[in-house]
Structure formats: C-alpha cells, structure tokens
Amino acid sequence: MYPVISKTTIAPGISRLEVEAPLIAKKRKPGNFVIVMPVEKGERIPLTIVESDPENGTITLIVQAIGKTTHIINKMEAGDHFIDVVGPLGEPTPIKNVGTVVCVGGGVGTAVIYPMAKALKEAGNRVIGIIGARNREMVILKNEMADCSDELHITTDDGSYGLKGFVTDALAQVIDENKTIQSVYTTGPLPMMKAVAEQTRKFELHTMASLNPIMMDGTGMCGACRVSVGGELKFTCVDGPEFDAHKVNFNELIQRNKTYFNQEKKSLDAYNEKCKTRGANV
Amino acid sequence: MSERKRARNNGKANERVIHLKPPERMKIPRQQPIEKEPDYRVCNFEEVSDGFDVNLASEEALRCLECKDPVCMKACPVNIDIRAFIRLIYKKDYDSAIKKIRESNYLPAICGRVCPQESLCENVCLVGKRNEPLAIGKLERFVADYELKNGNFSPPEIKENKGQKVAVVGAGPGGLTAAADLAIRGYEVTIYEALHEAGGVLKYGIPEFRLPKHIVDAEVDRVKALGVKIETNVIIGRTLTIDELFDEMDFEAVYIGTGAGSPRFMNIPGENLSGVYSASELLTRVNLMKAYKFPEYDTPLKIGNRVAVVGGGDVAMDAARTSARLGPEVVNLFYRRSREEMPARIEEIHHAEEEGIHFHLLTNPVEIFGDENGWVKAIKCQKMELGEPDEEGRRRPVPIDGEYITMDADTVVIAIGQSPNPIIQQTTPGLKTTDWGTIIVDEIGATSREGIFAGGDISRGGATVIEAVSDGKRASRSIDEYLTEKKAVLKT
C-alpha cells in the first residue's frame, strides 16, 4: 500500500499528489516515471515522477483526469492509498551542461518538462522555458517553471494569459532571438510534440521528446509501448521515455494511442454513471 | 492383500504393492480426464480439464508396473519418486502421496497441469511400450488438487535456523521453488517481484483455462507458509540493485529467476499498426489484468473478428485459444514449419484444434497491411517448404519463390518467442552474459559473480516451467553449500 500524504488541486481536473514510496524516492532521477494502480481491478498506468523527497520517502505525481483511472486518482485524498506503485522506471534524462536549452511543455506535459528543466538548470544550463495551456486556469507549475528558467514564456490557446497561441508560436520567437540554443526538450500531447519536432528540424536543433504511449507493465515485458525511432523498434518503457524527436514516427504513435479509444470512453462513461447514481466518490 | 503383508511391503521399495499382475495392469486402458466440451469451453475461461476424480485416479494407479528401476523418476527433471506416490494413491493415502511429491517438487498443482509429461516421465514409461503410458501428470495433479480441496496441507518442518539471508529475484516457478527449498533448509528468504502479484509467467502468461489463478495463489501461499517473504512491486535493477541487496541489506546470496519476458517481433512492415499485439501483451492483459472481464476490470483489450496468430509454440496456442474465447469469428494460426516441428505440447495443439483454431502450416508472415486509420486489415504470408535439418535436427523452412497468400485480419498476435529481460544484467557489474543476453551459469547454477546464482529462462533463453523448477532446486542446493562453507570459513 502506498499512502497519499497530501493532495492539492492545481487546475480544474488536475491534481498534485504526494505519495509515500520510500525506495522509489531514494532512487528516482529526473526523467523517471512510475507505474501505478490506484485500486483493485484497476489499470496500470504510467506517471512521471515530478519530484521526490528521499528524506521523507515521498514522490510527487501530477495527474489530469482524462480516463477512468485518472479520474479515480483525482478523487483520492490524503489518507487514501494506491494499491501498487512501482519504479523508478525508464532511463533518466541525460543531464549535461550544454549551454542554452529550451524546455517546451504543453498541458499536463508541463509536469513532465518541469523536472527536466529543473535538473538542466541545476547542471548550469541557461534554461528557456515555454509552457502552454488551453486557458489561464489550466496553466500549471508557473512558479516552479519560473524558478528554474532564465526566461519563461507562457502561451494560452485563447490568450487569457501570456501569449495568445500555441507553444510553437513562442518557440518560433525564441529560436529567432537565440542563436546559441543547443537542445530542445519537449513533452505534451503527441500532436504538439510532433509540431515542435517539425519546427526544430528546419533549424537542425537537437530535440528530445518524452513519449507517452500506451503502457502496461513498464518493464519491457509487453511491447505495448513500442515506437519506431529512426526505423528501429524501441520500447518506450525501457529504452525511453525520451527519444530524438526528429527520428520518432509520431503519426504511427498517434494512431497506436487511439487503440482503446472506444473502450476507454465506455469505461469512463460507466464510471461517471456510477458516481452520479451514488452521488459520492466511488 | 492382508494388512500385515501390506505393512511389510511398505518397508521394501522393490516389492510390488498393487494387487494385479503386470499383464493385467497392461490391459487397463489409460484413463481419460474429465474435460469440458469444446463448444462450451470456447465461450469462457473455465479450466478445460477437470483432471481425475478419485475413481479415475484409483483405476489409473493400477496401471503402474512398479518397475524395479523406475525410468520415469530419472526422466523427471526434479526426480519425483513417481513409483512411490503412485503406490500411495493406490493405497488411497493421498496425504502421504502429496507429501512424497512435495519432497521433490514444491509446486505440484502447477506442474501437474503444465509440465510436458508426454516428453519426460510419460515418454519413458514402460507401459507406453505396448499401451498408452501411465498418466503421471494427471495423477500428480489429482493429489495436489485433493490436498487443496481437503485442506490437509502442513508445511514441512524446518529443522534449523541457519541465520543467513537469501534474496530471490522473480516470483515465477523457479524463484518460488528456490525460495521454498531454501526456506526448508533454514534460510531467511525474501522474494522480490516486479509485478504486483506473485507467480510470474504462471500469472501473466499461462491462461486461466489451463492454470486457474487461484491454484497459483494457493501454491504461492504454501511457499509463504514456510516463512518466505514476498515483496511485490520491486524491480531489481531499478528499485533496488543486487549490490544493494548484498551491501546494504545483508543478503548473503541471490538467486536470479527473472525469466524471458521481452517479446520478440518479426521486423516486418506493418508490425506497429493498431491491432498488432505481442503474445505477451495479449496474455498479460487477459491473464494478469483480467481484460476478459472488462469493464468490471479496467484494463481493456480489443479483439476483432479475424485474429491471426503467428507462431507454433505453447505461447502461440495460448494466444490463439485466449483470442478464441473473446468472441472473434475466426482465429487463424500461421506457422512456418509443419505440424511435426511445432514446439507446442501435443495436448495443447489438440485442444487448439478442438476449439476451432485454423492452422496454416508452412506459411510465414512477411507483411501486415493497415487501413486508412492505421488498423490492421490483412496479413500476407509466404508459402514455405521444408529443407535440410538444422543443428537441432528440425527441418529448416525454405521460402517457395513467388507463392504468397493474403488473408483478412483485424487482429494480429506475434508469438515467436521472448528474450531475457536485460535490466539486471545491465545494472549488475561483473555479471557475465551470452550474446543473446542470457546470464551465464555453470553446472551448479553459479554465475560469474560470487554469491549470485541464476536459472530458468534467464539462463536458458526459453524453456519450460519444470526446467525452471529444476534449476531453482539445483541453485538452492548450491546456495546451501556455498553459504554453509562461507559460515564455516568465518568461524575458523
């Protein structure tokens, strides 16, 4: 059992949970993730470890309610517990001082870019942060990103905060103004990462994307998370989750991620119905 | 037979116990287990075989010739005293029969179901020279099930506490066996398991209809009854390293039984289309995560109307039969050699055919086609013929130029084998591996690093449950010797 120590709602449908998992907290490096199963009969899903506190034995997770499992997690409160948490998984982000780097996070992907940006900053890099959201209230980790960025650009689709537009609009501006960018890191929805990759490809800017495919065991056992990178077959859970964005076949991954669209919808609808009829947390 | 005579026979292993004369025994036909009808079972995940009841078991036990030199025992990878337990079944002393098996094999309910007896003990059985061999596997299962149902289990007595700690990595058949054996020898044992449930391939790989999960849980409980601790959700190599087990946690020996969990793909075009699964993914979703009970369980699985399974081993049969239970119109199985070369157990091939799986032999997939949404729509296979035998004596499949077939498919399952999981090898300095990534062990199961032993698929590449069990036993003997010697050296 892995108790939830604290829980805060940081945006509509997005919460931040501190979870007790001492062995994982001790080992975790930026870029690592965990697989969690919140309840019996539940699904195993991957979540990035946003922060870890080895002394208190806790890890921080940020979760957006999208499917049934993430809805369940969003309803958890301090004192509840996950039945299973396993990790740290994946290869950590290679952190070096290379000069100037750009960290682009979109939506809840900001929770994935933040630990990378923080580690890159601590390694001595000049960090330019770009985070995007639908609107003002969906912007997350603004202060944390500001703390580890030398420059922070915020975009919203509707212009209710920061620059009106997409992260790629801000990125275009940043690339234009900075001729010494060494690397770009991006995490967020697949179409966004694909767009970032297309944009940086023109400038031959080394770009790493942290991928979010369908995953089950997280240990290289099932192959559900396989992606084509430069024509080679890679398992995101053990070979990634970060890959050279210019080599990733995003179209294939976007298709693969739709595999369970209908089932996921059915599962969520049934869950919502159950919540409604019981009028309480299920 | 009088009670006195029977009692006297107990003391003499070579004296026959069964009252029938050998020629009479040979006349009794092999008893057939009670099995569910194919039409019924293909609609659900209930166990196909109900095994023997008391009457069938009693009748079958009569067939044993009680050979002076029991070749079956030698052919068994863990040398179960088969003659002795069959005699005990004959005497209806089932408690003693299961105790006798547990002396050599701590997972009888599992091995009685999934062990390939037809190529081991039953293959050499002398009854089989003129008749069908004794159904040793079914008898093993019968007494194991009898024990489970009647609850007469008591863990073997642990005679001494050695005071030394041993870690076992992986709660599959090899790890569970090694742990049980070491616990009985008096060691303090902890098993570390990466998944959230113990059982390894017995849980995620072998389907419910061949090996019900409550049976696995019951056997795991019997291992725990020996004082073995099982820590789930711990990935050795990630959560903890082997060096930490030694240096920070006071373990004095480690057994690695992490299996071959990494699925192989064919590297043909279209393999990453939606609707293409590795057999490991399909089976894990269904067996471990219970996707067949979706949406009661949250893990989904999408099986279309036309399933194509690629491969000819037990895993391919499991994948095909599992798919068939999820409601498709047709399940086609493609194998590049002929039926004779199929590595799957005959019983499983037979069950698959009964359940309506269509076998396409001497056909090898070369491309998978997708529709405009990136979903599988067809599979193209090259026709093959058999050429010269390879090193193992199996005739090599050779493509027939220009001969292809294309069949509609909306689900493709690749079941062409698994490779060892590399995490431990990558995170344990000094642990030598082969070019295929398997851990190198010597004849006693020791690796290149002192105190680290390994067995099962992680050192063999791809083997059977009983071989993993056998390796687990071998390693536990070796670990016992190693730690006994270590202690003696420390004392002097």
Chai-1 contact restraints between the chains, C-beta under 6 A:
chainA,res_idxA,chainB,res_idxB,connection_type,confidence,min_distance_angstrom,max_distance_angstrom,comment,restraint_id
A,L23,B,T239,contact,1.0,0.0,6.0,A-B,restraint_1
A,K41,B,Y297,contact,1.0,0.0,6.0,A-B,restraint_2
A,G42,B,D298,contact,1.0,0.0,6.0,A-B,restraint_3
A,E43,B,D298,contact,1.0,0.0,6.0,A-B,restraint_4
A,E43,B,T299,contact,1.0,0.0,6.0,A-B,restraint_5
A,K68,B,D298,contact,1.0,0.0,6.0,A-B,restraint_6
A,D84,B,H196,contact,1.0,0.0,6.0,A-B,restraint_7
A,D84,B,N233,contact,1.0,0.0,6.0,A-B,restraint_8
A,V86,B,N233,contact,1.0,0.0,6.0,A-B,restraint_9
A,T219,B,A194,contact,1.0,0.0,6.0,A-B,restraint_10
A,G220,B,S262,contact,1.0,0.0,6.0,A-B,restraint_11
A,G220,B,N421,contact,1.0,0.0,6.0,A-B,restraint_12
A,M221,B,G261,contact,1.0,0.0,6.0,A-B,restraint_13
A,M221,B,S280,contact,1.0,0.0,6.0,A-B,restraint_14
A,C222,B,S280,contact,1.0,0.0,6.0,A-B,restraint_15
A,C222,B,E281,contact,1.0,0.0,6.0,A-B,restraint_16
A,C222,B,T284,contact,1.0,0.0,6.0,A-B,restraint_17
A,G223,B,P263,contact,1.0,0.0,6.0,A-B,restraint_18
A,G223,B,S278,contact,1.0,0.0,6.0,A-B,restraint_19
A,G223,B,E281,contact,1.0,0.0,6.0,A-B,restraint_20
A,A224,B,E281,contact,1.0,0.0,6.0,A-B,restraint_21
A,S228,B,N272,contact,1.0,0.0,6.0,A-B,restraint_22
A,E252,B,N272,contact,1.0,0.0,6.0,A-B,restraint_23
A,Q255,B,S274,contact,1.0,0.0,6.0,A-B,restraint_24
A,Q255,B,G374,contact,1.0,0.0,6.0,A-B,restraint_25
A,R256,B,S274,contact,1.0,0.0,6.0,A-B,restraint_26
A,T259,B,S274,contact,1.0,0.0,6.0,A-B,restraint_27
A,Y260,B,P300,contact,1.0,0.0,6.0,A-B,restraint_28
A,Q263,B,P300,contact,1.0,0.0,6.0,A-B,restraint_29
A,S267,B,P295,contact,1.0,0.0,6.0,A-B,restraint_30
A,A270,B,P295,contact,1.0,0.0,6.0,A-B,restraint_31
